[in-house]
Amino acid sequence: MLPIDPHADLGRRAWVSCPGCFDDKGCGECGGGRNCGAHWRYLLGVSGNRLHLQCPGCTHIWDHATRFGAGGNAPA
């Protein structure tokens, strides 16, 4: 298990499903598109349309393409 990134900041969070543990599966708040108090991710950085994230539960680190911002296309 990786440690939490030293640049992780509790004030910078995102609500995206973690591909490492899927801990938000079955959560009514997450499923309803609301910002759940339990299933947030550290937002480590942003590069164009990619979010750099870390799950505080399983410490998995990954990039998430938003399809918004520089280098991406807004969904139709």
C-alpha positions as CSV (number, residue, x, y, z in Angstrom):
1,M,0.0,0.0,0.0
2,L,1.4,3.4,-1.0
3,P,1.5,6.3,1.5
4,I,-0.7,9.3,0.9
5,D,1.1,11.7,-1.4
6,P,2.9,14.4,0.6
7,H,1.3,17.1,-1.6
8,A,-2.2,15.8,-0.9
9,D,-4.4,18.6,0.5
10,L,-7.8,17.9,2.3
11,G,-9.0,21.1,0.8
12,R,-8.5,19.9,-2.8
13,R,-10.9,17.0,-3.4
14,A,-12.7,15.3,-6.2
15,W,-15.6,12.9,-6.3
16,V,-14.7,10.2,-8.9
17,S,-15.0,6.5,-8.5
18,C,-11.7,4.8,-7.5
19,P,-10.6,2.2,-10.0
20,G,-8.6,0.5,-7.3
21,C,-11.2,-0.2,-4.7
22,F,-14.6,1.0,-6.0
23,D,-15.5,1.9,-2.4
24,D,-18.4,4.1,-3.6
25,K,-20.3,1.2,-5.2
26,G,-23.8,1.1,-3.7
27,C,-23.5,4.5,-2.1
28,G,-26.8,6.4,-2.5
29,E,-25.2,9.8,-2.3
30,C,-22.5,9.0,-4.9
31,G,-25.1,7.2,-7.1
32,G,-27.3,10.3,-7.0
33,G,-24.5,12.5,-8.2
34,R,-24.0,14.3,-4.8
35,N,-20.7,15.0,-3.1
36,C,-20.5,12.2,-0.5
37,G,-18.7,12.9,2.7
38,A,-17.1,9.5,2.7
39,H,-16.1,8.7,-0.9
40,W,-14.0,11.7,-2.0
41,R,-10.4,11.6,-3.6
42,Y,-7.4,13.8,-3.1
43,L,-7.0,16.0,-6.1
44,L,-3.2,16.0,-6.5
45,G,-3.1,18.1,-9.7
46,V,-4.6,19.0,-13.1
47,S,-3.0,18.8,-16.5
48,G,-5.3,20.1,-19.2
49,N,-8.4,17.8,-19.0
50,R,-6.7,15.2,-16.8
51,L,-7.2,15.0,-13.0
52,H,-4.4,13.4,-11.0
53,L,-6.1,11.7,-8.0
54,Q,-5.4,9.5,-5.0
55,C,-7.9,7.5,-3.0
56,P,-7.5,8.1,0.7
57,G,-8.9,4.6,1.4
58,C,-6.7,2.3,-0.7
59,T,-4.1,4.9,-1.7
60,H,-4.4,4.1,-5.4
61,I,-3.1,6.9,-7.7
62,W,-4.5,7.4,-11.2
63,D,-5.3,9.9,-13.9
64,H,-9.0,10.6,-14.8
65,A,-9.8,12.2,-18.2
66,T,-12.7,14.7,-17.7
67,R,-13.3,15.4,-21.4
68,F,-13.4,19.1,-20.4
69,G,-10.7,21.7,-20.5
70,A,-7.5,22.0,-22.6
71,G,-7.0,19.1,-24.9
72,G,-10.5,17.6,-24.5
73,N,-13.9,17.9,-26.0
74,A,-17.0,18.6,-24.1
75,P,-19.5,15.7,-24.3
76,A,-22.3,16.0,-26.8
